[in-house]
Amino acid sequence: MSEPSIFTRILDGEIPSEIIAETENVFAIRDIAPKAPVHLLVIPKTGEYRNVVELAAGDPSLLAEVVGLANTVAAEHADGDFRLVFNTGAGAGQTVFHVHAHVLAGELTEASLG
Ligand code: 5GP
């Protein structure tokens, strides 16, 4: 079996990070290295999907739950408008292969694109 991802370890309380919101199947944290005034991560609790393509194919309703929690935290932590980014593949900047959505809001710059 593969090693648990950093996000699974956060969810399990092995690595400290405040869970700022959650639903039955999804949770949200602040990014440790923010690239925008508001930079949150919305993550399925299961680590079985490596990226958004696998998630969309395997469990579309879980993807919808990710988008729904992104909307909720964007309303709570920003003015409700946000950019939703799923880096997909190392060549696109993905470093954690446990699917997660970046919620970017506030004054966005080119750096916000990662
Ligand atoms: P990716 O590069 O895979 O799209 O995004 C992974 C994100 O996870 C990065 O933006 C990185 O800053 C964030 N990250 C990595 N390790 C930790 C951590 O231990 N805690 C938190 N809160 N974020 C992390």
Backbone and ligand atoms as CSV (ligand in chain L), in Angstrom:
chain,resi,resn,atom,element,x,y,z
A,1,MET,N,N,0.843,-1.193,0.000
A,1,MET,CA,C,0.000,0.000,0.000
A,1,MET,C,C,0.884,1.252,0.000
A,2,SER,N,N,0.418,2.303,-0.685
A,2,SER,CA,C,1.240,3.508,-0.731
A,2,SER,C,C,1.135,4.260,0.598
A,3,GLU,N,N,2.116,5.093,0.828
A,3,GLU,CA,C,2.156,5.936,2.031
A,3,GLU,C,C,0.954,6.868,2.067
A,4,PRO,N,N,0.396,7.145,3.250
A,4,PRO,CA,C,-0.668,8.155,3.312
A,4,PRO,C,C,-0.136,9.525,2.875
A,5,SER,N,N,-0.969,10.274,2.177
A,5,SER,CA,C,-0.537,11.591,1.705
A,5,SER,C,C,-0.447,12.559,2.884
A,6,ILE,N,N,0.173,13.688,2.619
A,6,ILE,CA,C,0.266,14.730,3.655
A,6,ILE,C,C,-1.136,15.169,4.093
A,7,PHE,N,N,-2.095,15.155,3.164
A,7,PHE,CA,C,-3.451,15.598,3.543
A,7,PHE,C,C,-4.139,14.554,4.414
A,8,THR,N,N,-3.905,13.275,4.139
A,8,THR,CA,C,-4.453,12.227,5.014
A,8,THR,C,C,-3.841,12.345,6.404
A,9,ARG,N,N,-2.562,12.667,6.465
A,9,ARG,CA,C,-1.899,12.803,7.770
A,9,ARG,C,C,-2.430,14.020,8.525
A,10,ILE,N,N,-2.773,15.079,7.802
A,10,ILE,CA,C,-3.407,16.243,8.451
A,10,ILE,C,C,-4.783,15.842,8.972
A,11,LEU,N,N,-5.557,15.163,8.140
A,11,LEU,CA,C,-6.911,14.744,8.535
A,11,LEU,C,C,-6.850,13.838,9.766
A,12,ASP,N,N,-5.835,12.989,9.825
A,12,ASP,CA,C,-5.687,12.061,10.952
A,12,ASP,C,C,-5.073,12.717,12.187
A,13,GLY,N,N,-4.705,14.010,12.064
A,13,GLY,CA,C,-4.152,14.723,13.214
A,13,GLY,C,C,-2.673,14.471,13.440
A,14,GLU,N,N,-2.008,13.800,12.493
A,14,GLU,CA,C,-0.569,13.525,12.646
A,14,GLU,C,C,0.263,14.768,12.366
A,15,ILE,N,N,-0.254,15.623,11.481
A,15,ILE,CA,C,0.431,16.873,11.142
A,15,ILE,C,C,-0.543,17.989,11.478
A,16,PRO,N,N,-0.113,18.981,12.271
A,16,PRO,CA,C,-1.049,20.019,12.692
A,16,PRO,C,C,-1.461,20.939,11.545
A,17,SER,N,N,-2.749,21.145,11.408
A,17,SER,CA,C,-3.301,22.124,10.470
A,17,SER,C,C,-4.773,22.260,10.834
A,18,GLU,N,N,-5.211,23.497,11.020
A,18,GLU,CA,C,-6.606,23.698,11.423
A,18,GLU,C,C,-7.553,23.319,10.279
A,19,ILE,N,N,-8.510,22.488,10.573
A,19,ILE,CA,C,-9.550,22.195,9.584
A,19,ILE,C,C,-10.594,23.310,9.704
A,20,ILE,N,N,-10.678,24.131,8.663
A,20,ILE,CA,C,-11.515,25.334,8.760
A,20,ILE,C,C,-12.962,25.055,8.379
A,21,ALA,N,N,-13.219,23.955,7.692
A,21,ALA,CA,C,-14.594,23.585,7.340
A,21,ALA,C,C,-14.574,22.133,6.900
A,22,GLU,N,N,-15.702,21.464,7.047
A,22,GLU,CA,C,-15.785,20.101,6.522
A,22,GLU,C,C,-17.225,19.697,6.276
A,23,THR,N,N,-17.370,18.739,5.392
A,23,THR,CA,C,-18.647,18.066,5.181
A,23,THR,C,C,-18.392,16.588,5.477
A,24,GLU,N,N,-19.349,15.757,5.160
A,24,GLU,CA,C,-19.162,14.331,5.460
A,24,GLU,C,C,-17.901,13.771,4.789
A,25,ASN,N,N,-17.642,14.211,3.558
A,25,ASN,CA,C,-16.601,13.567,2.751
A,25,ASN,C,C,-15.454,14.472,2.330
A,26,VAL,N,N,-15.507,15.745,2.729
A,26,VAL,CA,C,-14.547,16.735,2.226
A,26,VAL,C,C,-14.137,17.654,3.380
A,27,PHE,N,N,-12.876,18.114,3.361
A,27,PHE,CA,C,-12.449,19.086,4.373
A,27,PHE,C,C,-11.622,20.187,3.723
A,28,ALA,N,N,-11.475,21.304,4.472
A,28,ALA,CA,C,-10.751,22.458,3.950
A,28,ALA,C,C,-9.734,22.930,4.979
A,29,ILE,N,N,-8.547,23.333,4.470
A,29,ILE,CA,C,-7.481,23.896,5.307
A,29,ILE,C,C,-6.916,25.127,4.596
A,30,ARG,N,N,-6.108,25.909,5.318
A,30,ARG,CA,C,-5.369,26.997,4.681
A,30,ARG,C,C,-4.105,26.423,4.052
A,31,ASP,N,N,-3.732,26.929,2.873
A,31,ASP,CA,C,-2.463,26.495,2.272
A,31,ASP,C,C,-1.307,27.026,3.111
A,32,ILE,N,N,-0.309,26.183,3.325
A,32,ILE,CA,C,0.829,26.575,4.170
A,32,ILE,C,C,1.697,27.636,3.488
A,33,ALA,N,N,1.621,27.746,2.173
A,33,ALA,CA,C,2.433,28.708,1.413
A,33,ALA,C,C,1.512,29.484,0.472
A,34,PRO,N,N,0.725,30.420,1.042
A,34,PRO,CA,C,-0.325,31.064,0.231
A,34,PRO,C,C,0.211,31.843,-0.966
A,35,LYS,N,N,-0.470,31.703,-2.091
A,35,LYS,CA,C,-0.107,32.410,-3.320
A,35,LYS,C,C,-1.125,33.490,-3.651
A,36,ALA,N,N,-2.029,33.773,-2.726
A,36,ALA,CA,C,-3.038,34.817,-2.905
A,36,ALA,C,C,-3.470,35.231,-1.506
A,37,PRO,N,N,-4.121,36.388,-1.362
A,37,PRO,CA,C,-4.554,36.823,-0.019
A,37,PRO,C,C,-5.393,35.759,0.692
A,38,VAL,N,N,-6.232,35.073,-0.061
A,38,VAL,CA,C,-6.958,33.922,0.487
A,38,VAL,C,C,-6.558,32.715,-0.359
A,39,HIS,N,N,-5.967,31.723,0.276
A,39,HIS,CA,C,-5.537,30.512,-0.450
A,39,HIS,C,C,-5.872,29.311,0.425
A,40,LEU,N,N,-6.946,28.653,0.083
A,40,LEU,CA,C,-7.453,27.515,0.844
A,40,LEU,C,C,-7.363,26.262,-0.022
A,41,LEU,N,N,-7.350,25.121,0.631
A,41,LEU,CA,C,-7.344,23.840,-0.079
A,41,LEU,C,C,-8.587,23.070,0.337
A,42,VAL,N,N,-9.295,22.530,-0.632
A,42,VAL,CA,C,-10.491,21.724,-0.362
A,42,VAL,C,C,-10.198,20.312,-0.867
A,43,ILE,N,N,-10.364,19.345,0.025
A,43,ILE,CA,C,-9.753,18.023,-0.178
A,43,ILE,C,C,-10.751,16.917,0.169
A,44,PRO,N,N,-10.956,15.950,-0.705
A,44,PRO,CA,C,-11.750,14.788,-0.300
A,44,PRO,C,C,-11.051,14.046,0.841
A,45,LYS,N,N,-11.834,13.535,1.774
A,45,LYS,CA,C,-11.224,12.803,2.892
A,45,LYS,C,C,-10.554,11.520,2.406
A,46,THR,N,N,-11.125,10.892,1.389
A,46,THR,CA,C,-10.470,9.716,0.828
A,46,THR,C,C,-9.278,10.144,-0.020
A,47,GLY,N,N,-8.192,9.382,0.095
A,47,GLY,CA,C,-7.018,9.684,-0.709
A,47,GLY,C,C,-6.926,8.827,-1.953
A,48,GLU,N,N,-8.055,8.189,-2.333
A,48,GLU,CA,C,-7.948,7.209,-3.418
A,48,GLU,C,C,-7.866,7.822,-4.806
A,49,TYR,N,N,-8.195,9.100,-4.955
A,49,TYR,CA,C,-8.125,9.751,-6.277
A,49,TYR,C,C,-6.917,10.670,-6.321
A,50,ARG,N,N,-6.069,10.449,-7.311
A,50,ARG,CA,C,-4.818,11.207,-7.386
A,50,ARG,C,C,-5.022,12.601,-7.943
A,51,ASN,N,N,-6.011,12.755,-8.807
A,51,ASN,CA,C,-6.206,14.064,-9.446
A,51,ASN,C,C,-7.672,14.224,-9.833
A,52,VAL,N,N,-8.015,15.396,-10.345
A,52,VAL,CA,C,-9.423,15.712,-10.597
A,52,VAL,C,C,-10.016,14.874,-11.727
A,53,VAL,N,N,-9.177,14.434,-12.647
A,53,VAL,CA,C,-9.687,13.602,-13.740
A,53,VAL,C,C,-10.151,12.255,-13.175
A,54,GLU,N,N,-9.331,11.673,-12.318
A,54,GLU,CA,C,-9.712,10.403,-11.672
A,54,GLU,C,C,-10.954,10.603,-10.800
A,55,LEU,N,N,-11.019,11.726,-10.103
A,55,LEU,CA,C,-12.167,11.976,-9.226
A,55,LEU,C,C,-13.451,12.132,-10.043
A,56,ALA,N,N,-13.380,12.886,-11.123
A,56,ALA,CA,C,-14.573,13.105,-11.952
A,56,ALA,C,C,-15.078,11.787,-12.538
A,57,ALA,N,N,-14.142,10.926,-12.926
A,57,ALA,CA,C,-14.532,9.639,-13.510
A,57,ALA,C,C,-15.048,8.683,-12.440
A,58,GLY,N,N,-14.425,8.721,-11.257
A,58,GLY,CA,C,-14.720,7.719,-10.238
A,58,GLY,C,C,-15.863,8.073,-9.317
A,59,ASP,N,N,-16.047,9.375,-9.045
A,59,ASP,CA,C,-17.071,9.770,-8.071
A,59,ASP,C,C,-17.495,11.222,-8.329
A,60,PRO,N,N,-18.303,11.435,-9.373
A,60,PRO,CA,C,-18.691,12.812,-9.710
A,60,PRO,C,C,-19.405,13.539,-8.573
A,61,SER,N,N,-20.143,12.815,-7.746
A,61,SER,CA,C,-20.846,13.521,-6.673
A,61,SER,C,C,-19.858,14.001,-5.611
A,62,LEU,N,N,-18.753,13.294,-5.442
A,62,LEU,CA,C,-17.712,13.767,-4.516
A,62,LEU,C,C,-17.039,15.016,-5.087
A,63,LEU,N,N,-16.847,15.049,-6.386
A,63,LEU,CA,C,-16.312,16.277,-7.014
A,63,LEU,C,C,-17.268,17.438,-6.780
A,64,ALA,N,N,-18.557,17.184,-6.911
A,64,ALA,CA,C,-19.535,18.250,-6.665
A,64,ALA,C,C,-19.476,18.710,-5.206
A,65,GLU,N,N,-19.209,17.777,-4.303
A,65,GLU,CA,C,-19.096,18.150,-2.882
A,65,GLU,C,C,-17.862,19.034,-2.656
A,66,VAL,N,N,-16.769,18.744,-3.376
A,66,VAL,CA,C,-15.568,19.584,-3.302
A,66,VAL,C,C,-15.907,20.999,-3.772
A,67,VAL,N,N,-16.588,21.113,-4.916
A,67,VAL,CA,C,-16.928,22.434,-5.452
A,67,VAL,C,C,-17.863,23.164,-4.485
A,68,GLY,N,N,-18.794,22.434,-3.899
A,68,GLY,CA,C,-19.727,23.059,-2.953
A,68,GLY,C,C,-19.020,23.595,-1.725
A,69,LEU,N,N,-18.059,22.834,-1.187
A,69,LEU,CA,C,-17.349,23.334,0.000
A,69,LEU,C,C,-16.419,24.487,-0.385
A,70,ALA,N,N,-15.875,24.449,-1.597
A,70,ALA,CA,C,-15.064,25.585,-2.074
A,70,ALA,C,C,-15.910,26.859,-2.082
A,71,ASN,N,N,-17.110,26.757,-2.553
A,71,ASN,CA,C,-18.009,27.918,-2.586
A,71,ASN,C,C,-18.310,28.405,-1.166
A,72,THR,N,N,-18.529,27.478,-0.257
A,72,THR,CA,C,-18.827,27.850,1.134
A,72,THR,C,C,-17.651,28.580,1.770
A,73,VAL,N,N,-16.435,28.018,1.629
A,73,VAL,CA,C,-15.297,28.667,2.291
A,73,VAL,C,C,-14.929,29.984,1.610
A,74,ALA,N,N,-15.153,30.086,0.300
A,74,ALA,CA,C,-14.901,31.353,-0.384
A,74,ALA,C,C,-15.858,32.432,0.117
A,75,ALA,N,N,-17.071,32.049,0.443
A,75,ALA,CA,C,-18.024,33.017,0.997
A,75,ALA,C,C,-17.630,33.417,2.416
A,76,GLU,N,N,-17.072,32.468,3.161
A,76,GLU,CA,C,-16.707,32.749,4.556
A,76,GLU,C,C,-15.392,33.517,4.670
A,77,HIS,N,N,-14.441,33.270,3.765
A,77,HIS,CA,C,-13.088,33.824,3.917
A,77,HIS,C,C,-12.784,34.930,2.911
A,78,ALA,N,N,-13.659,35.118,1.917
A,78,ALA,CA,C,-13.477,36.181,0.929
A,78,ALA,C,C,-14.872,36.707,0.584
A,79,ASP,N,N,-14.973,37.404,-0.525
A,79,ASP,CA,C,-16.287,37.998,-0.834
A,79,ASP,C,C,-17.169,37.063,-1.654
A,80,GLY,N,N,-16.736,35.832,-1.825
A,80,GLY,CA,C,-17.559,34.864,-2.543
A,80,GLY,C,C,-17.069,34.574,-3.941
A,81,ASP,N,N,-16.265,35.490,-4.506
A,81,ASP,CA,C,-15.688,35.232,-5.832
A,81,ASP,C,C,-14.351,34.522,-5.649
A,82,PHE,N,N,-14.091,33.551,-6.479
A,82,PHE,CA,C,-12.860,32.777,-6.278
A,82,PHE,C,C,-12.426,32.106,-7.566
A,83,ARG,N,N,-11.151,31.747,-7.573
A,83,ARG,CA,C,-10.595,30.929,-8.648
A,83,ARG,C,C,-10.389,29.518,-8.086
A,84,LEU,N,N,-10.811,28.526,-8.836
A,84,LEU,CA,C,-10.683,27.131,-8.396
A,84,LEU,C,C,-9.665,26.459,-9.302
A,85,VAL,N,N,-8.584,25.954,-8.717
A,85,VAL,CA,C,-7.484,25.378,-9.509
A,85,VAL,C,C,-7.213,23.950,-9.054
A,86,PHE,N,N,-7.172,23.054,-10.018
A,86,PHE,CA,C,-6.741,21.675,-9.758
A,86,PHE,C,C,-5.471,21.441,-10.572
A,87,ASN,N,N,-4.323,21.552,-9.961
A,87,ASN,CA,C,-3.107,21.190,-10.687
A,87,ASN,C,C,-3.162,19.689,-10.970
A,88,THR,N,N,-2.904,19.331,-12.197
A,88,THR,CA,C,-3.079,17.922,-12.600
A,88,THR,C,C,-1.821,17.440,-13.301
A,89,GLY,N,N,-0.988,16.713,-12.552
A,89,GLY,CA,C,0.269,16.214,-13.085
A,89,GLY,C,C,1.438,17.076,-12.627
A,90,ALA,N,N,2.580,16.407,-12.439
A,90,ALA,CA,C,3.769,17.101,-11.946
A,90,ALA,C,C,4.169,18.245,-12.870
A,91,GLY,N,N,3.984,18.045,-14.170
A,91,GLY,CA,C,4.360,19.079,-15.131
A,91,GLY,C,C,3.518,20.333,-15.004
A,92,ALA,N,N,2.370,20.199,-14.355
A,92,ALA,CA,C,1.487,21.355,-14.137
A,92,ALA,C,C,1.634,21.898,-12.721
A,93,GLY,N,N,2.616,21.369,-11.988
A,93,GLY,CA,C,2.867,21.908,-10.652
A,93,GLY,C,C,2.256,21.103,-9.519
A,94,GLN,N,N,1.622,19.967,-9.845
A,94,GLN,CA,C,1.047,19.167,-8.761
A,94,GLN,C,C,2.177,18.506,-7.963
A,95,THR,N,N,2.114,18.668,-6.642
A,95,THR,CA,C,3.131,18.079,-5.767
A,95,THR,C,C,2.545,17.060,-4.805
A,96,VAL,N,N,1.240,17.151,-4.542
A,96,VAL,CA,C,0.578,16.202,-3.638
A,96,VAL,C,C,-0.451,15.439,-4.463
A,97,PHE,N,N,-0.263,14.109,-4.535
A,97,PHE,CA,C,-1.094,13.303,-5.435
A,97,PHE,C,C,-2.262,12.672,-4.682
A,98,HIS,N,N,-2.974,13.554,-4.021
A,98,HIS,CA,C,-4.242,13.298,-3.332
A,98,HIS,C,C,-5.079,14.494,-3.770
A,99,VAL,N,N,-6.074,14.251,-4.623
A,99,VAL,CA,C,-6.735,15.371,-5.304
A,99,VAL,C,C,-7.174,16.453,-4.313
A,100,HIS,N,N,-6.960,17.703,-4.735
A,100,HIS,CA,C,-7.333,18.856,-3.905
A,100,HIS,C,C,-7.572,20.041,-4.823
A,101,ALA,N,N,-8.498,20.888,-4.395
A,101,ALA,CA,C,-8.785,22.121,-5.125
A,101,ALA,C,C,-8.130,23.278,-4.383
A,102,HIS,N,N,-7.426,24.126,-5.141
A,102,HIS,CA,C,-6.947,25.388,-4.583
A,102,HIS,C,C,-8.073,26.401,-4.749
A,103,VAL,N,N,-8.448,27.072,-3.661
A,103,VAL,CA,C,-9.423,28.170,-3.704
A,103,VAL,C,C,-8.618,29.448,-3.503
A,104,LEU,N,N,-8.553,30.267,-4.558
A,104,LEU,CA,C,-7.755,31.492,-4.533
A,104,LEU,C,C,-8.687,32.680,-4.638
A,105,ALA,N,N,-8.507,33.625,-3.737
A,105,ALA,CA,C,-9.390,34.796,-3.747
A,105,ALA,C,C,-8.645,35.988,-3.170
A,106,GLY,N,N,-9.302,37.128,-3.216
A,106,GLY,CA,C,-8.646,38.370,-2.849
A,106,GLY,C,C,-8.035,38.965,-4.104
A,107,GLU,N,N,-7.027,39.828,-3.922
A,107,GLU,CA,C,-6.390,40.452,-5.083
A,107,GLU,C,C,-5.492,39.436,-5.762
A,108,LEU,N,N,-5.962,38.866,-6.851
A,108,LEU,CA,C,-5.188,37.825,-7.522
A,108,LEU,C,C,-4.149,38.446,-8.452
A,109,THR,N,N,-2.974,37.825,-8.464
A,109,THR,CA,C,-1.890,38.259,-9.357
A,109,THR,C,C,-1.519,37.076,-10.237
A,110,GLU,N,N,-0.601,37.309,-11.147
A,110,GLU,CA,C,-0.123,36.205,-11.988
A,110,GLU,C,C,0.471,35.095,-11.119
A,111,ALA,N,N,1.085,35.489,-9.976
A,111,ALA,CA,C,1.676,34.478,-9.087
A,111,ALA,C,C,0.627,33.538,-8.541
A,112,SER,N,N,-0.626,33.987,-8.502
A,112,SER,CA,C,-1.691,33.146,-7.989
A,112,SER,C,C,-1.916,31.924,-8.881
A,113,LEU,N,N,-1.444,32.007,-10.115
A,113,LEU,CA,C,-1.604,30.871,-11.019
A,113,LEU,C,C,-0.638,29.750,-10.664
A,114,GLY,N,N,0.307,30.031,-9.796
A,114,GLY,CA,C,1.240,28.990,-9.335
A,114,GLY,C,C,2.387,28.889,-10.276
L,1,5GP,P1,P,-0.182,21.084,-5.505
L,1,5GP,O1,O,1.190,21.657,-5.754
L,1,5GP,O2,O,-0.101,19.586,-5.348
L,1,5GP,O3,O,-1.242,21.516,-6.456
L,1,5GP,O4,O,-0.654,21.689,-4.110
L,1,5GP,C1,C,-0.196,21.227,-2.872
L,1,5GP,C2,C,-0.348,22.377,-1.912
L,1,5GP,O5,O,-0.259,21.864,-0.595
L,1,5GP,C3,C,0.749,23.449,-2.052
L,1,5GP,O6,O,0.156,24.693,-2.385
L,1,5GP,C4,C,1.418,23.458,-0.678
L,1,5GP,O7,O,1.765,24.761,-0.253
L,1,5GP,C5,C,0.374,22.823,0.212
L,1,5GP,N1,N,0.937,22.098,1.348
L,1,5GP,C6,C,1.968,21.216,1.317
L,1,5GP,N2,N,2.220,20.740,2.550
L,1,5GP,C7,C,1.325,21.323,3.372
L,1,5GP,C8,C,1.080,21.224,4.789
L,1,5GP,O8,O,1.741,20.499,5.530
L,1,5GP,N3,N,0.067,21.985,5.285
L,1,5GP,C9,C,-0.704,22.796,4.491
L,1,5GP,N4,N,-1.677,23.495,5.091
L,1,5GP,N5,N,-0.503,22.908,3.147
L,1,5GP,C10,C,0.498,22.185,2.612
